[in-house]
Amino acid sequence: VQLQASGGGLVQTGGSLRLSCAASGGTLSRYIVGWFRQAPGNERKFVSAISWNGGSTHYTEFVKGRFTISRDNAKNTVSLQMSSLKPEDTAVYYCAASDRYGSVWSRFLPRAASQSDYNSWGQGTQVTVSS
C-alpha cells in the first residue's frame, strides 16, 4: 500500500491542524496505522497509532489529550487531529502502516513505536507552529 500524508502548514501556538493519510494500491483496513514526526536535527519519533478498525488507539505522552487519531476505512484514510499546538510540535509528520503481527493490536502495541515494524511510509508533511 502507498501512503500520502497531507494537511500540514503554518499555525500559531494554540491553533489546530488536521493531517490526513490517504492510501492507494491496497486496502488500508488491513493495516495498523501510525504517525511519527521528525523535528529538525532530531530523530523520527512515534506520535500515535490506531488499530485496523479504529477501536484502539495509542499516543505518546507528549501529545496525549491534544491529538486525536481516527480512521475512515471506507475512504481509505487515517487522520490526526492536532489541537493546542505548541512550537515543540513543529516537525515533519509521517504516516506509516503495518500489517505485521496479523494486525492484532495486543501483539502490536508493545512495538507501536518501533519504526522497523511498519511496512509502508508516506512522504511526510511539514507542520510549523509559530510562537
C-alpha positions in Angstrom: 0.0 0.0 0.0 1.2 3.5 -0.8 0.6 6.3 1.6 0.3 10.1 1.1 0.3 12.4 4.0 -1.2 15.9 3.7 -2.7 18.7 5.8 0.4 20.3 7.2 1.0 24.0 7.3 1.9 27.0 9.5 -0.2 27.7 12.6 0.1 29.8 15.7 0.6 28.4 19.2 -2.7 27.1 20.5 -4.0 26.5 17.0 -5.2 23.3 15.3 -4.4 21.3 12.2 -5.8 18.1 10.8 -3.4 15.8 9.0 -4.6 13.1 6.6 -3.0 9.9 5.4 -4.5 8.6 2.2 -3.8 5.1 1.0 -3.7 3.8 -2.6 -2.8 0.5 -4.1 -4.3 -1.5 -1.3 -6.9 -1.6 1.4 -5.9 0.3 4.5 -8.3 -1.6 6.7 -5.8 -4.4 6.8 -3.2 -2.2 8.5 -2.5 -0.7 11.8 -1.5 2.9 11.0 0.8 5.1 12.9 2.0 8.7 12.9 5.6 9.7 13.5 7.3 13.1 13.5 10.8 14.4 12.9 11.9 17.8 14.2 15.0 19.5 12.7 18.1 17.9 14.0 16.3 15.1 15.8 15.5 11.5 15.0 12.0 10.5 13.9 9.7 9.7 16.9 6.4 8.0 17.4 3.3 10.1 17.9 0.2 7.9 17.7 -1.2 4.7 16.3 -4.6 3.2 15.6 -5.9 -0.3 15.3 -7.3 -1.7 12.0 -10.9 -1.0 13.0 -10.2 2.2 14.9 -11.3 0.6 18.2 -7.9 1.1 19.9 -5.5 4.0 19.9 -2.2 4.8 21.5 -0.4 8.1 22.0 3.0 9.3 23.1 2.8 11.2 26.4 3.7 14.5 24.7 0.5 14.6 22.6 -2.0 12.8 24.8 -5.1 14.9 25.3 -4.2 17.2 22.5 -4.0 14.9 19.4 -6.7 12.5 18.3 -6.1 9.8 15.7 -9.1 8.4 13.7 -9.7 6.4 10.6 -12.3 6.0 7.9 -11.7 2.7 6.2 -14.5 3.3 3.7 -12.4 6.3 2.4 -9.0 4.5 3.0 -7.8 7.3 5.2 -6.4 7.9 8.6 -6.5 11.4 10.2 -4.6 13.1 13.0 -6.4 16.0 14.6 -3.9 18.2 16.4 -5.1 20.8 18.9 -3.5 23.2 21.4 -0.4 23.1 19.2 3.0 24.2 20.7 6.2 25.3 19.0 7.7 22.0 20.0 5.2 20.2 17.8 7.0 21.7 14.8 8.2 18.7 12.7 7.7 16.8 9.5 4.9 14.3 10.2 4.9 10.9 8.6 2.2 8.3 8.4 3.1 4.6 8.3 1.2 1.3 8.0 1.9 -2.1 9.5 0.3 -5.5 8.8 2.8 -7.4 11.0 1.6 -9.4 13.9 -1.5 -10.1 11.9 -2.7 -6.6 12.7 -3.6 -7.9 16.2 -3.5 -4.9 18.4 -2.4 -6.6 21.6 0.6 -8.1 19.8 1.4 -4.8 18.0 1.1 -2.4 20.9 4.4 -3.1 22.6 6.0 -2.4 19.2 3.9 0.6 18.2 6.9 3.0 18.5 9.2 0.7 16.5 9.7 2.1 13.1 11.1 -1.1 11.7 7.7 -2.8 12.4 5.9 -0.6 9.8 5.9 -1.8 6.2 4.9 1.3 4.3 5.7 5.0 4.8 4.2 8.2 3.4 6.5 11.1 2.3 5.8 13.4 5.2 4.0 16.8 5.6 5.5 19.8 7.4 3.9 21.3 10.5 5.2 24.6 11.8 3.9 26.1 15.0 4.9 29.7 15.5 5.3 31.2 18.9 
